[in-house]
Amino acid sequence: MTQTQNNKGEVVVRLTDVYKAFGPKEILRGVSFELRRGKCLGIMGGSGTGKSVTLRHIIGLMQPDAGKIEVEGKDLATISRHNMQEMRKNIGYVFQEGALINWLTVAENLALPLRENTKLSADEIDAKVQEKLELVYIPDAGGKFPSEISGGMKKRVGLARALITDPDLILYDEPNAGLDPEISRSINRLMREVSDRLNVTSLVVEHRIECIQTVADEVVFLLDGHVHVRDNVKSFFQPTDPRLKEFLGV
């Protein structure tokens, strides 16, 4: 972890009045929220409400039509390409579909970011890969190819890969996608354990209630292109707002 990891309460991600449209379709219509260090923020909302679009803005893969996005105090609209690349090295991203490279082994998939972005020796890389495989409870998976492992194990590998560079911030895009309820629960527990043990800051886009209840400290509900409700996780799932009650089915 970097030195900034100790600055509890500091804002890591701030969105201010962010707008994004694709042609005539407005997706984000003034989204604003903050994510503080060491916390996990869940993002919920119906299909097409801009949850994954928000994540892509935070990692700099999309630019807003208006508004400001700041990560670690840096305005993503004004930082240089070099600084953007350096910032991304400090962000882990767990993709919805796993996004593993099929012709590389699990260990090679994990090692790739270290080989490309660090000056670590081969032995140091191997040790770090094994450390992360043990962290996600699949110590013997390194020699297998993605086609040889289960969906749940692929999620664990995806999490290990997101953690391989010891990032301060992890973004999860639908981490329960494609998993049965039992495996989902194990992944949720693992995400919470990783968050607590490593004290990473995380943002989770997920529509499954159990995931958000397990991993999040606070939750935002996107509706009509903006943050309609933000609350701590306990109060969020005991809603009084009629639109949130309708969404949650309570």
LINSULBEL-V505288 format. One record per helix or strand. SS is the DSSP state (A for helix, B for strand). FROM is the first residue (numbers start at 1). TO is the last residue. Records with the same first field share a line. If there is no record, write none. Layout:
# LINSULBEL-V505288
SS: FROM-TO  FROM-TO
This chain:
# LINSULBEL-V505288
A: 3-6  51-58  81-89  106-117  122-135  146-148  151-163  181-198  209-215  233-236  242-248
B: 11-22  25-36  40-45  66-71  74-75  91-94  105-105  145-145  169-173  201-205  218-223  226-232
